[in-house]
């Protein structure tokens, strides 16, 4: 399956904050949000606008196509198997610790 790598993963938090700031400023300027008096804002119906801002402000990433190398595929399958086993081990250890402390 192809993977899209972001242009700058280190700037993701800053970019997300900028998107939300722009959305808030636009929504308030256009009267789409209403202060409920309790610190909460009503933004119903504005999901599409937020999505449009996200699409507009997100720079294109780099598409990485899958390789057909059988040796690499075998290695990745082995790593995934180890990953899944480590999750099961963690669950078993967590259960043992819960039983020991209860």
MODELLER restraints for C-alpha pairs under 7 A, 6 or more apart:
rsr = mdl.restraints
at = mdl.atoms
rsr.add(forms.Gaussian(group=physical.xy_distance, feature=features.Distance(at['CA:1:A'], at['CA:66:A']), mean=6.00, stdev=0.5))
rsr.add(forms.Gaussian(group=physical.xy_distance, feature=features.Distance(at['CA:2:A'], at['CA:63:A']), mean=6.69, stdev=0.5))
rsr.add(forms.Gaussian(group=physical.xy_distance, feature=features.Distance(at['CA:2:A'], at['CA:64:A']), mean=5.63, stdev=0.5))
rsr.add(forms.Gaussian(group=physical.xy_distance, feature=features.Distance(at['CA:2:A'], at['CA:65:A']), mean=4.65, stdev=0.5))
rsr.add(forms.Gaussian(group=physical.xy_distance, feature=features.Distance(at['CA:2:A'], at['CA:66:A']), mean=5.74, stdev=0.5))
rsr.add(forms.Gaussian(group=physical.xy_distance, feature=features.Distance(at['CA:3:A'], at['CA:63:A']), mean=5.79, stdev=0.5))
rsr.add(forms.Gaussian(group=physical.xy_distance, feature=features.Distance(at['CA:3:A'], at['CA:64:A']), mean=5.23, stdev=0.5))
rsr.add(forms.Gaussian(group=physical.xy_distance, feature=features.Distance(at['CA:3:A'], at['CA:65:A']), mean=6.72, stdev=0.5))
rsr.add(forms.Gaussian(group=physical.xy_distance, feature=features.Distance(at['CA:4:A'], at['CA:61:A']), mean=5.87, stdev=0.5))
rsr.add(forms.Gaussian(group=physical.xy_distance, feature=features.Distance(at['CA:4:A'], at['CA:62:A']), mean=5.47, stdev=0.5))
rsr.add(forms.Gaussian(group=physical.xy_distance, feature=features.Distance(at['CA:4:A'], at['CA:63:A']), mean=4.51, stdev=0.5))
rsr.add(forms.Gaussian(group=physical.xy_distance, feature=features.Distance(at['CA:4:A'], at['CA:64:A']), mean=6.19, stdev=0.5))
rsr.add(forms.Gaussian(group=physical.xy_distance, feature=features.Distance(at['CA:5:A'], at['CA:61:A']), mean=5.29, stdev=0.5))
rsr.add(forms.Gaussian(group=physical.xy_distance, feature=features.Distance(at['CA:5:A'], at['CA:62:A']), mean=5.12, stdev=0.5))
rsr.add(forms.Gaussian(group=physical.xy_distance, feature=features.Distance(at['CA:5:A'], at['CA:63:A']), mean=6.39, stdev=0.5))
rsr.add(forms.Gaussian(group=physical.xy_distance, feature=features.Distance(at['CA:6:A'], at['CA:61:A']), mean=4.45, stdev=0.5))
rsr.add(forms.Gaussian(group=physical.xy_distance, feature=features.Distance(at['CA:6:A'], at['CA:62:A']), mean=6.62, stdev=0.5))
rsr.add(forms.Gaussian(group=physical.xy_distance, feature=features.Distance(at['CA:7:A'], at['CA:59:A']), mean=6.49, stdev=0.5))
rsr.add(forms.Gaussian(group=physical.xy_distance, feature=features.Distance(at['CA:7:A'], at['CA:60:A']), mean=6.51, stdev=0.5))
rsr.add(forms.Gaussian(group=physical.xy_distance, feature=features.Distance(at['CA:7:A'], at['CA:61:A']), mean=4.74, stdev=0.5))
rsr.add(forms.Gaussian(group=physical.xy_distance, feature=features.Distance(at['CA:7:A'], at['CA:62:A']), mean=6.87, stdev=0.5))
rsr.add(forms.Gaussian(group=physical.xy_distance, feature=features.Distance(at['CA:19:A'], at['CA:53:A']), mean=6.53, stdev=0.5))
rsr.add(forms.Gaussian(group=physical.xy_distance, feature=features.Distance(at['CA:19:A'], at['CA:54:A']), mean=6.35, stdev=0.5))
rsr.add(forms.Gaussian(group=physical.xy_distance, feature=features.Distance(at['CA:23:A'], at['CA:50:A']), mean=6.13, stdev=0.5))
rsr.add(forms.Gaussian(group=physical.xy_distance, feature=features.Distance(at['CA:27:A'], at['CA:33:A']), mean=5.91, stdev=0.5))
rsr.add(forms.Gaussian(group=physical.xy_distance, feature=features.Distance(at['CA:32:A'], at['CA:43:A']), mean=6.61, stdev=0.5))
rsr.add(forms.Gaussian(group=physical.xy_distance, feature=features.Distance(at['CA:33:A'], at['CA:41:A']), mean=6.12, stdev=0.5))
rsr.add(forms.Gaussian(group=physical.xy_distance, feature=features.Distance(at['CA:33:A'], at['CA:42:A']), mean=5.37, stdev=0.5))
rsr.add(forms.Gaussian(group=physical.xy_distance, feature=features.Distance(at['CA:33:A'], at['CA:43:A']), mean=5.25, stdev=0.5))
rsr.add(forms.Gaussian(group=physical.xy_distance, feature=features.Distance(at['CA:34:A'], at['CA:41:A']), mean=5.67, stdev=0.5))
rsr.add(forms.Gaussian(group=physical.xy_distance, feature=features.Distance(at['CA:34:A'], at['CA:42:A']), mean=5.52, stdev=0.5))
rsr.add(forms.Gaussian(group=physical.xy_distance, feature=features.Distance(at['CA:35:A'], at['CA:41:A']), mean=5.09, stdev=0.5))
rsr.add(forms.Gaussian(group=physical.xy_distance, feature=features.Distance(at['CA:35:A'], at['CA:42:A']), mean=6.97, stdev=0.5))
